[in-house]
Amino acid sequence: MPTTIRSAAVIGSGVMGATIAAHLVGSGIPTLLLDIVPTNLLPEEEKAGLSLDHSKVRNRLATQAIAKLKKVNPAPLVSVEFANRITPGNIEDHLSQLSKVDWIIEVVVERLDVKKSLLERIESVWKPGTIVSSNTSGISINEMVEDRSDDFKRHFLGTHFFNPPRYMKLLEIIPGAMTDPEVVSYMTRFCEKQLGKGVVIAKDTPNFIANRIGTYGMMVTLREMLEKGYTVEEVDAVTGPALGRPKSATFRTFDLVGIDTFIHVAQNVCDNVADAEERNIFEIPAIVRDMVARGWTGEKNGQGFYKKIKSASGKEIHALNLQTMEYALSQKVNSASLEASKQAKGAAGKIKALLSTPDRYSDLAWNLLKPVLLYAAEKVGEVADSIVEIDNAMKWGFNWDLGPFELWDAIGLARSVKRMEEEGAAVPDWVKAWLEAGHTGFYKQEEGRVFYVSRGEYKGVESQQEVISLNQLKLQNKIVLSNSGANLIDVGDDVVCLQFQSLNNAIGGDILTMIQKSVDEVRRNYRGLVIANEGKNFCVGANLMLLLMEIQDEEWDEVDNIIALFQNSMMKLKGLDKPVVAAPHRMALGGGVEACLPADQIVFSAETYFGLVEAAVGLVPAGGGLKELARMASDQLPNVDADLQPLINHAFETVGMAKVSTSGYDAKRLGYMRSADTVIMNQDYRIYEAKQAVLRMDQAGYVHPKEEKIRVVGDAGKAVMQLGAYSMRQGGYISDHDQLIADKLAHVLAGGNVPAGSYVTEQYLLDLEREAFLSLCGELKTQQRMQHMLTTGKPLRN
């Protein structure tokens, strides 16, 4: 077994193989991508005079797959330039190169005979100790290698990535009967740490964990719908967020995955389970097979359970009527139970509200939920060893807010089991025994630790040292300071974490006040500060609604005070003479960016979408964001003769067009990443990594950076940017109001009306920011943009 995986090979350059390769190179692992050799020439190859023996032809499939990675949306690559780290090849000419890599992943067609044949060829060049895995979604791991050597079997396992690999957290690792436990342990650790995955260990059973239970749930839903006459829209209204599941619910998910693909997954269970009753559940209804026969396989063919129709008003969504097999305009579904769920907070609250408000849709929810909970309980020990593996698989693989056992606890285990038995359902013996022993749930929390039922007793959930849970620390009474918008939490080793906790983590006066108090507390009592939270997003920006209310009331002094408080808080944070590390994740926009830039270091998660987006609501950043971009340009080119203009132009374009990074790595392209900043793949580790960065700086003898003046491009540089904006206006690319915003932006970034090459203070640039911001607040069109964003969530171009 390699001491570490430094290189990999993926065999099979289809959608899944190529996107796995993309994820590997994004994780820092150079990858060889192989496929079969084409048997015919393309017209353009014939025109170029190429033959079937030419390397461009022989490597065509892999080369084309790499090229497609740069164009796909959502992007499989965390940075387009990383495509260069994938080397194309073919399995005839380059098979021997497999002996030079540390991990070989098979991602070919889902046929046992094809996989067995390929693995035989791989072993012919295999270097003993190299890890080999299959990305199969359900074929037996043991059957694949039944003819291979014992040594090969010890280094072989299943690694089932969920699609798309970059964005889906789940990775099922499936050991074979002879897989070395050390290989399983190493791969679990490696895939969590290096690839950023949530790993579950699955048994070698049909479809493993997530697809087994998820497909069962979808089959149950289909049957209930057909038997009770529910519509496609009704089912999706119930099986989306109301049940703690994604907005795609059931039938939009069918369409996204591909109905033909779903049939293949379900058929695999049907063909490989012994129990006749279970096999019957996975039998595909004739009506679904009819849809596939018609070519109605989902989004890839333009229609499935839904179809987009062009109309005079734009695009309309039509839903399929399964009784008539005709499409009609999709109808909105309302009911008392659905409204109760919508008003409730949190996944558990929404599900309980849905189930406890009796009506037609509450009945549907229960009739779909009950069999899935019972099925999950029946499969403990068969598909996975623990309920934790099953819960995590469903949360990470199907994006459920709660796993089956967490959900069961949420609705009341004893009460729901009683109802199930009253309705004649067979509850697994181990569940009944657990209740009879006096327990009230599958999970419990004690002293900040989580325990779960395992073999008739509670067992502690293993916590990784590298994962710091702020929620668990709060349960352990580690809160140092707190108000309605933020907490300061002790994360150990004399380091504290500032956690935003407002709605959407939007920055308001409560958070700004806590920032100032946190600085004072850290200065007195701690080694350093981490800025991070566990919200869905790090921070969506400042509290836009509060700001608009003050503007509409013409409370200009109050607006000025808000800006001053924001700027003063950021400057106080920047002036802290202890290490500060920010760890943003997912959306970090506007004020969220400005809360990160004063830090000594930013630890981006790979999925961080970072950008100053104020221009989208008719404003310019005023919390120090423009000042920091000007400083970064000045620091990057300290030589007085170096031309700052290209860097400032880049910042002007980035902010003026409200560009947001597509990943943590992409923040560098947009100019938001400094030399000290880093990116980690697993966002679960971000608080730990930020804490370690604080400790390293402290141990090295942290010295607060001396405040230096900022060199600016001045009035001449401002004219260059304003000319660019004028040209865009003349070309019809932007509106008059866009040009006004751009002129204000240029004025601040350039340092105002000073000579080129002048040095200015930070406070001077902050004053320019505040002046530009206030003047735009008074513009009616800016107020309209703010209102439109709050109402629709989309920018207005007026």
N, C-alpha and C positions, 0 to 999 in steps of 0.2 A: 504494500500500500504506500502511495506517495506521502512524503511528509506534509506536502501541501499541493493543491491543484493549481498549477501555473498556466496550463494550456489544456485545450479540449478539442474534440472533434464531434461534429454533429453529422449523422448520416441520414439524408433525406432533407431536401430543400423546399418541401411544400410549405404551406402557411405556417404550420406548427414548428417544423424544423428550423425555418429561417428566423422566426421570431424568438425561438429559444436561443439560437446563435446570437441574435441581437441583444438579448438579455445578458448572455454570458460576457460579451465584449463590453457592455455597459458596466459590468461588475469587475472589469479589469482583467478578463481572461481571454487572451487571443485565441481565436477559434478557426478550425478548418471545417469548411462546409462541403460535403461530398454528395453527389447524386449519380444516377445512372448516365451512361453515354447515349446521346441521341442517335437515332437510327436514320434520320433524314435531315436534309438541309432546309433551312428557312430561305425564302426568296432573297432576302437581303444578304444572306451568306453566299448564295450562288452568285449574286451580282458582284460581291467582293472577291470572287474567285477562290473561296475557301473550299476545302474538301472535308469529308467526314473525319479525316485524321488530324485536322488542325486543332490545336489546343483550345482555341476560342469556341469551336463547335463542341468539342468533347466536354468542356467545362460550362457549356451554355446554361444549363438548368440552374446551377448554383450561382453563376454570374448574374443571371436575370433575377433570381430571388433576392440577391443582395441589392441590386438596383431598385427593386420594388420597395424594399424596406425604407428607402429615403422618401417615398411618396405616400405611404399609407398613413391614414388618420383614423384613430389616434396613433401617434408615432410609436413604433416598436423600439426605436433607438432613443436613448436618453440624450444623445447628441448625434447629429447627422454625420459628423466627422468620424465617429466611432465605426462606421461601416467599413472603413479602411482596415480595421483590425480583424475582419473576417476574410479568410483566404479561400477562394473558390477552387474546387477540384472535382474529380470523379472517382468512382470506386474501382475502376479498372487501372488507371494510371497512378493513383495516389493512395491505394490501400496500404502500402507499406509504411506510409507516413503515420499511420495509427500507432506504430510502435514508439513514436516520439512524443506522444501527448500523455497527459495524466488522467484524462477522463474521456471515455467514448460514449456518446449517447445515440442510441438507435431511435429514429423517428420515421420509419417507413410505414407503408400501408398496413392497416389493422387486419393482417392475415397471419395466422400462426405459421403456415408453411414458409411464407416469405421471410418472416422474422427468424425462424430456425435456420434457414439457408444463409441468411446474412451473418448470423452469429457464428456459424461454422467458418465463414470466410474471415471474420474478425479474429477468431482464435488462431487462424493460420499465421497471422502476423502479430498477434498479441504479445506484449511484453509482460511477463508475469508480475503481478502486483498492481497493474493498471486497473482502475475501476471501470466497469462497463455497466451501462444501465439502459433500460427501455422506457420510452415515454408512453407506452401503451395505456389506453384508458380503461382496459378491462380484461385483456388476454392474460392467461395464467403465466406468472413469472416462472414457476417451476417447469411447466410444459415447454417453455421456450428453450430451456437449457438442459433438457433431459438427456441429450446426446453429447453434451460438452464434458470436459474434464472436471474433476473435483476442484482443482485449483481455480479454474475459470468460474465455477459455480460459487466459490467462496467470495469472489470479487464482483459478482453480478447481483443486481437488484433492480427493482422498478423505481423510476423517478417520474411520477405523473404530474407534469406541469398543467395548470389550468390556463385557458386561453382568454385574453392575451397574456403571455407570460410576464410582461413588464408590469402590468397593472393588477393582475390577480395574485393575491397573497398566498393562496394554498399551493403547497407541494406535498403530494402523497408519496412517501417512501414505502416501498413494499419489499421487504426482505424475502428471499427464497428460503427453502428448507435448509440449504447449506450456506447461506450468506454469512460471512464472518461477522459476529456482533461488533467487532471493532470497526469494520467498514460501515456498518449502519450508524454507529455512534459518530464516526468521523464525518460522514456525509450529512447527518442531521445538523451537526454543528456548523459545517462548512456552508450548507445551503441557507441556514438561518443568518449567519454572520456575513458571508461574502455575497450571497445572492439576495439577501433581504427577504427570505421566504418565511412563511409560517408553516412549519413542517408537522405533519401527523404521520404516525406509523400505522400502516394499514395491513390487514391480513391479505393473503393471496386468494381472494374470493372474487366472484364476478363483479366488475365495476367498482371494486374496492369500497370506499366509505361514501364520499360525497355524491358520486353519481348513482350509487345504489339507493341511498335514501332519497336523494333529490328526484331521481327518476320515478321512484315509487310514489312520491307525493304528487308528481305531475300526472301519473297514470290514474291515481285516485281522483284527482281533480277532473280529468277528462270524463271518467265514468259517472261521477256525481252530476256533472253538467248535463251529460246526455240523458241520464235517467230522470233528472228533475226539471229539465227544460230551461236551465239558466242560459243567458246569452254570454257571448265572449266578453262583452263590456262589463257585465255583472260580475263575472268571475274575476276579472282583472281588478275591478274596484275593491273586491274583498281581499284578494291575495297579494296586494301590494303593500304600501306602508301601513295600512290598517292592521295587517298581520305581522308587522315588523320585517317586511321584505322589500326588495327594491321596487322602484316605480314600474319597471318592466313586467312585474307581477308574473302571471303564468303564460299568457298567449303572446305577449310581446317578447318574452324570453324564448318561446318556441320559435318565433320568427327570426330572432337574432341568432340563435344557435343553428337553425336549419332543421326543418321538420324531418327531412331525410336522415340527418345526423342523429336526431333524437330517436328515430325508429331503430337505427343501428345499435345505439346504446341500450335501449330497452330490450331489443331482441337478444343481445348478448346475455342478459340475465335470464330471459325466457328459455334460452337454449342450454343454460348451464346450472340451473338450480334443480334440486331433486324434489322439493315440495310442490305437489300439484296445485295447491291453493295459491301459493306464492307465484308460481309460473303463470297461473291464470290472470293474475293482476297485471302482469307485464305483457299480456297479449295485446297487440296493437288493434284498436278499433278499426273496423272496415272503413269508416268515414275518413280516418286519417290517412290510411293507405290510398284511398281514392284521391285525396288532395295531392299526394306525392305523384300519383299516376298522371294527374292533370298538370304537373309542374308547379304546383302552388307550394313551394318548399320554404317560403319565408322571404326575408329581405334580399337575399342574393338573387332571387328570381323575380323580385318586384311585388310579390304577393304571397300571403300565407293566411293566417287568421286575420291579418289586417292588410290593407292596400292603400297606398297614397294615390289620390286622384287630383289631377290638375283641374282647377276651376277658375272662374273669373276673379275670385277673391284671393287666389293663391293655391295652396295645397290643402286638400281635405283628407281626413283619415276615415276610411270606410272599414267596417268590420264584417266578417263573414257570418251569415246566418246558416247554421249547420243543418237546419231543417230543409231549407230551400236551396242551399249551396249558392246563394247569391249575396253580393255585397251591398251594404247600405250605409249611409252616413252614420258614423259612430255616435252613440247616444250617451250623454252624461248620466251617471247613476247616482241617485241620492236616497238616503234613508236615515231613520233615527239612529240606528246603530253605527252607520258610517260617519254620521256627523258627530256622534259621541266620541268615536275613535279619533277623528280629526282634531277635536278640541282637547283631548287628553295629552299629557306630556310623557315623553319617553316611550320606548317600544313596549315595555311591560304595561304601562298605563293604557296605551292605545289598544292592545290586545284584550285586556280585561274589560275596557269600555265596550268594545265591539261584541264580546261574548255575553256581557251582562245586560245588553239592551235588546230584548227579544223582538225579532222580526225575521223576515225571510233571509236577510243577509247574515244575521247573527247565526241562524240555523246552518247556513252554508259554511260559515267559518268553522263552526264546531264539527260538522260532518267531514270537513277536510283535515282539520287539526287532529282529531281523535285517532284515526288510523295511522297517521304519521308518527305520533308520539308512541303508540303501541309498537309499531314496526321498529322504531329506533331502539326501544327497550328490548325487543326480541333479538336484535342483532348485536347487542353487547356481548363480547366474547367471540362472536363469529366474524364480524368485519373489523373489529378493533378491540383492544383489551380494556379500554376505559371509556366512560361517558365523556371525558374531557376531549379525547381524540374525535369523537363523533360531533360534539358541540363545535369544536374549532373547525372541523372540516366543513360543516354547513355554514358557519359564519364567514370563513375565508374563501370557500369555493362557490357558494351560492349567494353570498352577501346578505345573509339573514342577520338581523340585529341580535337575535338570541338563538342559541342552539336549541335542539329539541328538549333537552333536560333543563336548561336554564328557563325555557319558556314554560315547561311543565311546572316548575317551581313558582313562576310568576303568576300563573292562573290559580294556584292552590293545588298542591299534589293530592292531598286527602280528598278534598271536595270533588276534584275532577275524576279521580279513580272511582269514587262512589257513583258518580253519574254514569261513567263508562259501564260499570257492572250492572247498574239498574237498566241500562239499555242493551244488556246481553253481550257486551264485549268481553273477550278473554284477556285479562290483564296478566302479564308474565308473573310467575311465582315469586321471582326475586324482588319485584316491586312491592307485591303484597306483603312479603316477609319484612321488608324494610319499614313499611308503614306500621305493621303489627309490633315492631320493635320500639315504636314510639317516636320515630323520626318524622319530621314534617317537610323535609325537602331533600333533594339529591345533593345540594350544596349547603355549606354553612360557612360563616366567617367568625373567627375568634382572634382577638388581639391583632387585627390587621392581616391575618393569614386566611387563605381560602382552603376549604376541605371539601372533598367529594366522596360519594359512596363508591367503594371498591371491595368486591367480595364480602359484602355484609358488614363493612365497617368504614369509618371515615378515614380518608388518606389525604395528606396535605398535597396541594398542587405544588409541584417543584418550581421554585422561582429561580430564574437565572440571575447571576450577579450583574450582568450587563443590562438588565432591564430594570429601570427605576419606575415604579408606579406611584404617581402623585396621589391617586385616589387611595391606594393602600396606606401611604404615609399619613394621609389625613385621618384615616381610621386609627392610626397609631398615635394620634395627638401630636403630630409634628408641625402643626401650623404655628408660625412665629407671629405673623401679623395677618389681618384679614379685613376686608370690607366687601361691599356688594359686587365690586368689579374684579377683585384680584385677591390672591393669597400669596404670602411669602412662606415657603415650606422648607424645613430643614431636611436636606437630602443626604446628610452624613458628612463626616470629615470636615466639619466647619464650613460647609458650602450650603447656600440656600438657593431655592429656585423661585422666581417670580412667575406665578401662574395666573393668566387672564381667565376670568370665568363669567364675563358678561354675555349677553345674547350675541351669538356669532363672534364672540370675542372682540366686538367693536370697541374702539378706544374712546372713553368718555372721561369726565372729571374724576370718577372714582378710581379708574386705572392710573391716571396721571398722578393723583394724590398718593397712591400706593407705590408708584415708582419712586417718588421723592422720599417717602418714609423708608422704603427698602434700601435706598442708597445710604441714608443715615444709619440704619441698623447694620448693614454690612460693614460700613466704615468703622463702627464701634466694635463689632463682635465676631465677624466672620472673615474667612480667607478669600471669598469671592462669590460671584453671583452668576447664576444661570437664568436665562429668560426662555421659558418653554411652557407648553401646556398640552393637555390631552384632548382638546376639542376636536371636532370634525376638521376644522381648519385652524391654523395658527392665529390669524387675525385678518378680517376682511376690510380693515381700515378704521377711520374715525367714525364716530356716531353721526351719520349723515342726517338722520331725521332730527336729532336735537339741533344740529347746526341750521337746518332749513327753517325750523320753527323760530329760532332767534332772528334769522334774516327776515322772514315774513312779518315778524313783529317789529322790525326795524330797530332791534336792540343792538345797535352797532358797537356800543361799548362792551356789551357782553360777548359779541363775536370776537372783538379784539382781545378780550380777556381769555377766551378759550384758546386762541392762537398763542397768546403769550404763555399760558399755562403749559401748552403742548411743547413749545420751544424751550421753555425753562426746564421742564422735566427731562427732555432729551439732553440738554446741555449738562444738567446735574448728573444724569446717568453717565454721560461721556466723561465727566470730570471725576468720577469715582476712582480713588487711588488703589483699587483692588481689581483683580482680573474680572472681566465681564464677558460671558460667552452666550450668544443667542443660538437657539436651536429651532428654527422654523420648520414647519411641515405643511404640506398641501398649500392652500391659498394663504399667501402672505402679501397683502395688497396695501398700497397707500401708506397709511399710518403704521401698519404692521411692518412695512419695510423700514420706515423711519425709526421704529423701536429697535430694529436690529442693527442698523448702520453705526450707532454709537459704540457698539460692543467691540472689544479687542479682537474677537474672532467670531465668525458665524459657522456653525456646523449645519449645513443644509442636509435635509434628507433628499434622496434621489428624486422623490416626488414632491418637490417644492416649486410652487408656481408663484414667482416673485416679481413684483413690479410696482412702480409708482403710476397709478392709473387715474389720478385726479383729473386729468384733461378730459376723460370720458364723461365727467359730470360738470364740465365747464370751469374747472378750477386749476390751480397749480399747487404742487406740494408746498406746505408751509410749516412742517414740523422738523425742518432741517435736512430733508432729502436732497434738495438741489444744492444746498451748501456742501453736503457730503460728496456729491458727485463732482462738484468743482474741486473739492479738496483731493479726491482720488486722482483726478486728472493732473493736478499740480504736483502731487506726490509721485505720480508715475513718471513725470518728466521734470525732475528737479533742475536740470540744466536750463539756465535762463535763456539760452539761444534755441532750445527745442520748441517746436511748433505745437502749441496746445490745441489749436483750432480743430484738427481732426477728432480729437477725443471729446471736445465740447460739442462738436457737431453731432457726434454719435449719441451723446447723452441727450441732446436736444431732440433728436429723432426718436429715441427710445421713450422718453417721457411724453413728448408731444403726441405720439401715436399710441400712448397708453399700452406699450408692449409689455407682455408678461412672459417670463421664462417658461418653457415647456418642461423643464426639469431643474433639479439643483445644478446639474452640470451646465445647463443652458444659461444660467445666471451669469456665467463668465462671458458668454457671447454678447450679452446685453450690457456688460460693463458694471455689474453689481458685485462681482466677486473680487476680493482682495487676495494678495499672495498668501496670507495666513489662513484664509478660509478653506474649509474642507467639505466633502460630500460623503455621506454614508448611505449604504443601500437599504439597511433595515431601520425604518423610522422608530421601531420599538426601542432601539438602542440610543436614540439621539440625546436623551437627557443624561444617560450614563456617560456618553462620549463627551458631551459638553462639560460635565463635572470633571472628567479626567483632564480636559484641556485647561480648566481653571486651576486644578492642582498642579499641573506641569508648570504653568506660568508662575504660580506662587512659589513652588520649590526652586525654580530657576532664579528667584529673587526679582519679582515683578517690579518694574519701574514704570510709572505712568508716563505715557508719551508727552513730551513737551509740546505745548500749543505753538504751532508755527503759523505765520500768515500764509494766505493762499494766493498764488499767482493766478491772474485772470486774463481773459482775452480782451476785455474792455469794449469800448464803443465800436472799434473796428470789427471785432469778432461778432458783436451783436448785429451789426449791419449784414454780415455774411449770412447769419441764421435767418434774419428777417427777410432778406432777399429770397432765400429758399422758400419761405412760407408764402411770400408774395407770388412767386412763380407757380406754386401749387394752387393758389387761389385763382390765378389767371387761367390755369389749365382746367379749372372746374373740379379739382380733387378735394378741396376743402371749402367750407362756407366762410362768410365774413366773420362769424363769431369764432370759428376755428382759428382764423388768422389773428384775431385779437388775442386769443389765449396764447398762440405761438409767440406773438410779440412780447407779451408779459414774461413768458418762459425764457425767451432769449435775453431779455433785460436782466433777469436774475442770474442765469447761468454765466452771462458775460461779465457780471460784476458791475452792471450799471454803466453810467457814462464816464468811466475813467479811462485813461490812456491804456492801450494794449501793453501787457507785461506788468501792470501795477500789482502790488501786493495789498490785500485787504484782510480784515479780521473776520472771524466767524460771525460775530455779532452784526457786522455790516451786512453780510449776506443774509442773515436771518431777518434783518429789518427789510431788505428788499423782498424777501419771500412774503412777509406779513403784509407789506404794502400792496403787492400784486394780488395776493389772495383776497384781501378786503375789497379791492376795487372790482374784482370779478364777482364777488358775492352780491354786489349792488346791481349787477346786470340781470335783466329780466330773463334773457335766454339761458343764462347759467341757472337761475332758479327753476326754469322749466326743465332743464336737463336733470337737475337734482330730483325734482318731483317725479319725472319719468322713470328714473332709475329706481327710486323707492317703490313706485307702483308696479313696474313691469320687470325689474331686474335686468333691463337692457338699456344700452346707451341711446340717447336721442341725438340726431344730427340736425340741428336747426340753424 
